[in-house]
Each structure stands twice: as C-alpha cells, then as structure tokens.
Amino acid sequence: IHRLKDLVRKRESRRVECDVDGLVRDIEPLARMDARLHDVTLELALGEGLPPVLADGVQIQQVVLNLIRNGIDATAGTQRDKRSVLVRTTFASGHVEVCVEDNGCGMPANAEELVFQPFYTTKEGGMGMGLSISRTIVTSHGGRMWFERRPSGGTAFHFTLPALEDPGRRV
C-alpha cells in the first residue's frame, strides 16, 4: 500500500542510483494483479547484473506500469488463446533498455507521428496522456522512447536510460 501511495503522490523529483530490475520487481505484484484481472499473462525477462541508472525510481515505475497497462488494454480485443505482456530489460551501448511488448491489436498505420502527442489515443475513453507523460519522463532522464510493430502482431515499446557504469569495464 505504501508503494502504491508513493506511485500516485505528487512530489518533487529525486534522482538516486537505481536498479531498474529492482524497480520492475517492486511493481510486479500490482501489475500482475491487473493482468490477472484481464486474463493476460505477465512475463518478466530481467537482465542479470545490469548497471545502475540515475533516476527517480517512482517516475520510472510509472512509465513501466503505464506501458504494461497499455499492453493489457491492447490485448483486450484480440481472439488469441494466450494474451500476454512481456517486460524485458537489457544493457547495450551504455544504456539500460526496458521493453514492454504485447501480442495485442498493434498500432495504427499513422501512429508514428501521433502516438506520443498529448491527447492522442486509440482507446475508447482514453485521455491520450500516458505515452506523452511517459516519454517526457524518459527524455528528462536522458533516455529515449520508441515503439516497434511486432511481426507476429502486437507492439513493443522500448525506452532507454543512461547507465552509470559499463559492466564490461568493471575491474
């Protein structure tokens, strides 16, 4: 309950050394409960030994939860036997990357120009603010956010955060 309250409480941004996998694990119970309520399988494929990042952990958790929630919503209209959302973390080129992919309905053809714009939504009853806010958070942390259409259907949203160290250079 305290972690949930921290997620929704407005407060000043505090950046500290964070373990991205730890941030994902902390929100896993909340995300898993939401997935279960919608008959969606939530899978985690977290990297081993990823370097820390300098971040406001609560803001990064908000981004990951928003992407998971969007993935759950995207699977709602599909007729697949198994509806799923996968959260994967990796390290490459000095950045920790988080990818949230679903096997849902995918993104419309014109989404590249619009998806991160405020008030653009593909969801009935959606406000169109989640991805815009998420991208702003990631950009303010020195990262970037983008999406890819999955060949088998669905969408993969990625974001990166600069790593504080390169695990390949550890002595």
Order of alpha helices (4+ residues) and beta strands (2+ residues): alpha-beta-alpha-beta-beta-alpha-beta-beta-alpha-alpha-beta-beta
